[in-house]
């Protein structure tokens, strides 16, 4: 699992994804916090892990 943070101080998790699970139908997913248009960057980042 990889977490990304928006700031160096307090770390709010924006998205979660398992690494290397694209071929596993039960684990190929990610969870993204909808925080407006900037969520698009988080989606692209997390899908890169899957």
C-alpha positions as CSV (number, residue, x, y, z in Angstrom):
1,X,0.0,0.0,0.0
2,X,1.2,3.5,-0.8
3,X,0.0,6.7,0.9
4,X,0.6,10.2,-0.5
5,X,0.4,13.4,1.5
6,X,-0.5,16.9,0.6
7,X,1.8,18.6,3.1
8,X,5.0,17.9,5.0
9,X,3.4,18.7,8.4
10,X,0.1,16.9,9.0
11,X,-0.2,14.0,6.6
12,X,-3.8,13.6,5.3
13,X,-4.1,10.5,3.2
14,X,-5.5,11.4,-0.2
15,X,-5.5,7.9,-1.8
16,X,-4.7,4.3,-1.3
17,X,-3.6,1.6,-3.7
18,X,-2.1,-1.9,-3.6
19,X,1.1,-2.3,-5.6
20,X,1.2,-4.7,-8.5
21,X,-2.4,-5.8,-8.4
22,X,-3.6,-4.9,-11.9
23,X,-4.0,-8.5,-13.0
24,X,-5.9,-9.6,-9.8
25,X,-9.6,-9.0,-10.3
26,X,-10.3,-8.9,-6.6
27,X,-7.5,-6.5,-5.6
28,X,-7.1,-4.2,-8.7
29,X,-8.6,-1.0,-7.2
30,X,-7.7,2.2,-5.5
31,X,-9.5,4.6,-3.1
32,X,-9.4,8.3,-3.7
33,X,-10.7,11.2,-1.6
34,X,-12.9,13.5,-3.7
35,X,-11.5,16.9,-3.0
36,X,-12.4,18.6,-6.3
37,X,-10.4,19.0,-9.5
38,X,-7.1,18.3,-7.7
39,X,-8.4,14.7,-7.1
40,X,-7.5,14.1,-10.8
41,X,-3.8,14.2,-9.9
42,X,-4.3,11.7,-7.0
43,X,-6.3,9.4,-9.3
44,X,-3.5,9.4,-11.8
45,X,-0.9,8.8,-9.1
46,X,-2.8,5.9,-7.4
47,X,-3.6,4.2,-10.7
48,X,0.1,4.2,-11.5
49,X,0.5,1.9,-8.5
50,X,-2.2,-0.5,-9.5
